[in-house]
């Protein structure tokens, strides 16, 4: 209980500091999915971009490890190397992100403020949208200013493209439909990871603690210390 209260207090100060900033921009590498021969692999390329911000990760290895399934909540449908591939959603990529980043946060269902807090804390985000010319597309959020986000677009290979908050929210909150049977999928999908902080004189955060943005959905994230080591794991807890 004490640990969770500390988490909430740190979150409050973190958000206050983040939103006082006029601009945050992370130097996230940009990759071109088509140059990589992945015309429908925007999801794994965007995840590769956010992972390469802190680690050197080979995109080809991520593609090989990406789970496959007819259900995009469980794995990628089809082949990202062809134009007939569909998509894969955050929950199916949690394992890969956790392997290479040490943790994974499914931010699906969170708010714009939560996205800004996560980026302001120094961690980029992969976000799924219905727009930018696609029924489903995934981009890497790399920063924000007073009027919108910056993102890397895997389709064009462009880095730090600016998009207004209102327009981003419309395409992020727009229902994605299955290209085969028309099944609607939930909106506001996003994936990131936790950042281990160094001790801060301002917040006095131990470097082996990890803090995450609060989520305004039906679950919250809570730290749980493994009994085998001091690495902090993250689990989903129902509010009820």
C-alpha positions as CSV (number, residue, x, y, z in Angstrom):
1,X,0.0,0.0,0.0
2,X,2.8,2.4,0.9
3,X,4.6,1.6,-2.4
4,X,1.4,2.4,-4.4
5,X,0.9,5.7,-2.5
6,X,4.4,6.7,-3.3
7,X,3.7,5.8,-6.9
8,X,0.7,8.1,-7.0
9,X,2.7,11.0,-5.4
10,X,5.5,10.6,-7.9
11,X,3.0,10.5,-10.7
12,X,1.5,13.8,-9.5
13,X,4.9,15.6,-9.4
14,X,6.0,14.0,-12.7
15,X,2.9,15.2,-14.5
16,X,3.2,18.7,-13.0
17,X,6.8,18.9,-14.3
18,X,6.0,17.4,-17.7
19,X,3.0,19.7,-18.5
20,X,5.1,22.7,-17.5
21,X,7.3,21.9,-20.5
22,X,6.5,23.7,-23.7
23,X,8.2,21.0,-25.9
24,X,9.6,17.5,-25.4
25,X,11.3,15.8,-28.3
26,X,13.0,12.4,-28.1
27,X,15.7,11.4,-30.6
28,X,14.0,8.2,-31.7
29,X,15.5,6.6,-34.9
30,X,13.2,6.5,-37.9
31,X,13.0,3.4,-40.2
32,X,11.3,3.0,-43.5
33,X,9.2,-0.2,-43.6
34,X,9.1,-0.4,-47.4
35,X,12.9,-0.1,-47.6
36,X,12.9,-3.1,-45.3
37,X,10.5,-5.0,-47.5
38,X,7.7,-4.8,-44.9
39,X,4.8,-3.1,-46.7
40,X,2.3,-4.1,-44.0
41,X,4.8,-4.2,-41.1
42,X,4.2,-0.8,-39.6
43,X,3.5,-2.2,-36.2
44,X,6.7,-4.2,-35.7
45,X,8.8,-1.4,-37.3
46,X,7.2,1.2,-35.0
47,X,7.9,-1.0,-32.0
48,X,11.4,-1.4,-33.4
49,X,11.8,2.3,-33.4
50,X,10.8,2.8,-29.8
51,X,13.0,-0.1,-28.7
52,X,16.0,1.3,-30.6
53,X,15.7,4.5,-28.6
54,X,17.3,2.8,-25.7
55,X,18.7,-0.5,-27.1
56,X,20.2,-1.6,-30.4
57,X,17.6,-4.0,-31.8
58,X,17.5,-5.7,-35.2
59,X,14.1,-5.3,-36.9
60,X,14.5,-8.6,-38.7
61,X,14.8,-10.4,-35.4
62,X,11.6,-8.7,-34.1
63,X,9.8,-9.9,-37.3
64,X,10.9,-13.5,-36.7
65,X,9.8,-13.4,-33.1
66,X,6.5,-11.7,-33.7
67,X,3.6,-14.1,-33.0
68,X,1.2,-15.0,-35.8
69,X,-2.5,-15.5,-35.5
70,X,-5.8,-15.0,-37.3
71,X,-6.8,-12.9,-34.3
72,X,-4.7,-9.7,-34.2
73,X,-5.1,-9.6,-30.4
74,X,-3.0,-12.7,-30.3
75,X,-0.6,-12.3,-33.2
76,X,0.1,-10.9,-36.7
77,X,-2.4,-12.0,-39.4
78,X,-0.7,-12.9,-42.7
79,X,2.8,-11.8,-43.6
80,X,4.3,-8.3,-43.1
81,X,6.4,-9.0,-46.1
82,X,3.4,-8.9,-48.4
83,X,0.7,-6.3,-49.1
84,X,-1.9,-8.9,-47.9
85,X,-0.9,-8.7,-44.3
86,X,-3.4,-7.2,-41.8
87,X,-2.1,-6.1,-38.3
88,X,-1.1,-7.1,-34.8
89,X,-2.3,-5.3,-31.7
90,X,-0.4,-4.2,-28.5
91,X,-1.3,-7.1,-26.2
92,X,0.3,-9.5,-28.7
93,X,3.5,-7.6,-28.7
94,X,4.0,-7.2,-25.0
95,X,6.3,-10.2,-24.8
96,X,8.7,-8.9,-27.4
97,X,8.8,-5.4,-25.9
98,X,9.4,-6.9,-22.4
99,X,12.2,-9.1,-23.7
100,X,14.1,-6.2,-25.2
101,X,13.2,-3.3,-22.9
102,X,12.9,-5.2,-19.7
103,X,9.2,-4.2,-19.3
104,X,6.2,-3.5,-21.4
105,X,3.2,-1.2,-20.8
106,X,0.0,-1.7,-22.8
107,X,-1.3,1.9,-22.7
108,X,-4.4,1.0,-24.7
109,X,-7.4,3.0,-23.5
110,X,-5.4,5.7,-21.8
111,X,-5.8,9.5,-22.3
112,X,-3.8,12.1,-24.3
113,X,-2.5,13.3,-21.0
114,X,-1.1,9.9,-20.1
115,X,0.6,9.7,-23.5
116,X,2.2,13.1,-22.9
117,X,3.3,12.0,-19.4
118,X,5.0,8.9,-20.7
119,X,6.8,10.8,-23.4
120,X,7.7,13.6,-21.0
121,X,9.2,10.9,-18.8
122,X,11.6,10.1,-21.6
123,X,9.9,7.0,-23.2
124,X,8.5,6.9,-26.8
125,X,5.2,5.1,-27.6
126,X,3.9,3.0,-30.5
127,X,0.3,4.1,-31.3
128,X,-2.3,2.5,-33.6
129,X,-4.5,4.8,-35.6
130,X,-7.2,4.6,-38.3
131,X,-6.1,7.3,-40.6
132,X,-3.0,8.8,-42.4
133,X,-4.3,6.9,-45.4
134,X,-4.8,3.5,-43.7
135,X,-7.6,1.6,-42.0
136,X,-5.0,0.6,-39.5
137,X,-1.5,2.2,-39.1
138,X,1.0,2.2,-36.4
139,X,3.4,5.2,-35.7
140,X,6.0,6.0,-33.1
141,X,5.2,9.0,-30.9
142,X,8.4,10.8,-30.2
143,X,7.4,14.1,-28.5
144,X,4.9,16.9,-28.1
145,X,4.6,20.7,-27.9
146,X,1.7,23.0,-27.0
147,X,-0.4,22.0,-30.1
148,X,0.3,18.4,-30.8
149,X,2.5,15.3,-31.0
150,X,5.6,14.5,-33.0
151,X,5.8,11.1,-34.6
152,X,8.0,8.9,-36.8
153,X,6.1,7.4,-39.7
154,X,7.3,4.0,-40.8
155,X,5.5,4.2,-44.1
156,X,7.4,7.3,-45.3
157,X,10.4,7.0,-43.1
158,X,9.9,10.6,-42.0
159,X,11.1,11.6,-38.5
160,X,9.3,13.9,-36.1
161,X,6.3,14.8,-38.2
162,X,3.9,17.1,-36.3
163,X,0.2,16.2,-35.8
164,X,-2.3,18.3,-33.9
165,X,-3.8,16.9,-30.7
166,X,-7.4,17.1,-32.0
167,X,-6.6,15.3,-35.3
168,X,-4.5,12.7,-33.6
169,X,-7.2,11.9,-31.1
170,X,-9.8,11.6,-33.9
171,X,-7.7,8.9,-35.8
172,X,-6.5,7.3,-32.6
173,X,-10.0,7.0,-31.2
174,X,-11.5,5.9,-34.5
175,X,-12.7,2.3,-34.7
176,X,-10.4,-0.1,-36.6
177,X,-12.4,-2.7,-38.7
178,X,-11.3,-6.1,-39.7
179,X,-10.6,-6.2,-43.4
180,X,-12.1,-9.7,-43.8
181,X,-15.3,-9.8,-41.7
182,X,-15.7,-6.2,-40.6
183,X,-15.2,-7.0,-36.9
184,X,-14.7,-3.7,-35.0
185,X,-11.8,-3.5,-32.6
186,X,-11.4,-1.2,-29.6
187,X,-9.8,2.2,-30.0
188,X,-6.9,4.1,-28.5
189,X,-4.3,1.4,-28.7
190,X,-0.7,2.1,-27.6
191,X,2.3,0.3,-26.4
192,X,5.4,1.4,-24.5
193,X,7.8,0.4,-21.7
194,X,8.9,1.6,-18.3
195,X,12.0,3.6,-17.7
196,X,14.2,3.0,-14.7
197,X,15.0,6.3,-13.1
198,X,18.2,7.5,-11.6
199,X,18.0,8.9,-8.1
200,X,16.4,12.4,-8.3
201,X,17.1,15.1,-5.7
202,X,13.7,16.6,-6.6
203,X,11.7,13.5,-6.2
204,X,14.1,11.2,-4.4
205,X,13.2,8.2,-6.5
206,X,15.4,5.1,-6.0
207,X,17.0,4.1,-9.3
208,X,15.6,0.5,-9.0
209,X,12.0,1.8,-8.9
210,X,9.9,2.2,-12.0
211,X,7.0,4.6,-12.3
212,X,4.3,4.7,-15.0
213,X,1.6,7.0,-16.1
214,X,-1.8,6.4,-14.6
215,X,-4.5,5.0,-16.9
216,X,-8.0,6.2,-17.0
217,X,-9.5,2.9,-17.9
218,X,-11.0,-0.1,-16.1
219,X,-7.6,-1.4,-15.0
220,X,-4.6,0.2,-13.3
221,X,-1.0,-0.7,-13.4
222,X,0.7,-1.6,-10.1
223,X,4.3,-2.5,-9.3
224,X,4.9,-5.9,-7.9
225,X,8.4,-6.9,-6.7
226,X,9.4,-10.4,-7.8
227,X,10.3,-12.8,-4.9
228,X,13.3,-14.0,-6.9
229,X,15.0,-10.7,-7.6
230,X,14.6,-7.0,-7.2
231,X,13.4,-6.4,-10.7
232,X,10.0,-4.7,-10.7
233,X,7.3,-6.4,-12.7
234,X,4.0,-4.9,-13.7
235,X,0.6,-6.5,-13.4
236,X,-2.9,-5.4,-14.2
237,X,-5.3,-5.1,-11.3
238,X,-9.1,-4.6,-11.6
239,X,-10.3,-1.5,-9.8
240,X,-13.1,-3.4,-8.2
